[in-house]
Amino acid sequence: MGPDKKKIEALEKKMADLGIKKEEIKEKFIKASGRGGQKVNKTSSAVFVSHEKTGLSVKVGKHRSQHLNRFLALRSLVEKIEARITGQSDRETEKVKKIRKQKQRRKKRTQTKLKPKNPEP
């Protein structure tokens, strides 16, 4: 139940367009953490992928399938490399920034609620 051939071909085409060679990418398979019980503890289904030229790396262990994690890690790495080449920030950093802003807003809101309106003398 991994990615279909069309998605893999599209990713390989994108890598070729960006000038990323498979020889520049190092893969390492490690044990995942989190849910999954004995299956997760016994198999190395998480994938750590790094690009030697740029020094960028990605670790993916969301799914129990090594094949799917490998595809997702490679896709994420290519997106990061593309973002660095084009000078735009990638989706992951945008998500982190958005979450950080939301947390700051919530924190301010709770602090104003906790302050007493009429302090006693």
N, C-alpha and C positions, 0 to 999 in steps of 0.2 A: 504494500500500500504506500509506496513512495511516490515521488513526483513523476508525472507522465513524460514521455519522450519530447513532446513539444516544449515543455518548460525547460528541460535539460538543454535542448538545442538552442533555445532562446538565450539561456545563460551563457552557453559556450560562444554564441555569436557576439554577445555583449562583451565577453572577455576578449575576444579577438579584436573588436572595434576599439577597446581601450588599450590594447597592446599588452594584456596580461597573459603571460605564458604559464602553463601548468607546472613547468619546472621551477618557477619562482615561488610557488605556493607549497608550504609544508603542512602536512596533516598529522595530527596526533590524536589517537583514540584513548579516552580516559573514562573512568567510571563516573556516571552521573550522580547527582545528589537529588534529594527530594523524594516525592512519592514514587511508588513502583514496587516497594517491598523487596523480596529476595531477588527478583529479576534484575532490578537496578544494582543491587549489591554485587551480583555475580558477573554481569556483562559490561563491557566497555562500550556503552552506546553513545556517550557524549563525544562531541568532536571539537577539537581545538585546531583552528586553521590560522596560519599567519602568512603574510606576504613579506618576503625578504627585502625587496627594494624599498618599500614605504615604511616597513616596521609595524604595520597595522595588523591586529589580530582579533579573532572572534571566537567565542566559545558558545556552543549550542548543545543543550541537553534536554530540550523540552519534551521530546517524544521518546518512546522506548525503542524506536527503530533507528539503528545506526545510519542506514541508507538515507532516511528522511532528514536526520540531523545533519548529515554531511552536506546534503543539498542546501538546506537552510543556512548553514554556516558559510558555505561558499557564496551563496547569493547575497548574504549580509556583508561579507567581505568585499565583494565586487561593488556594492552600493557605497561602502565607505571609501573605497579607492576612487570611484567616480566622483563622489562629493569632494574629495581632496583635489582632484584634477580640475574640476569645474569651479572650485572655490566656494561652493554652496555647502551649507551644513546638511548632513544626512538626516533621515527621518528619526533615527534613534535619538540623536542629540536634541532634536526638536521636541520629541516626546518627553524627554527628561526635563527640558526647560519648562514645558507646559505644566508638568506635574509639580515642579518646584514652585512655580507661580501660584498654583492652586493652593498648595500647602501654606504659603505665606499669607494668602488672603484668608484662609480658614483660621490661621493662628491669630491674625489681627482681630478677626471677628470674635473669637472666643475670649481674647484678652479684654476687649471692650465690654463684653457681657459680664465678665467676672469683676470688673471695677464697680464699686458701689457708686450710685448716682449722687446720693447726698451723704457725704462723709460726716460722721458724728464728731462734734468738738471735743 
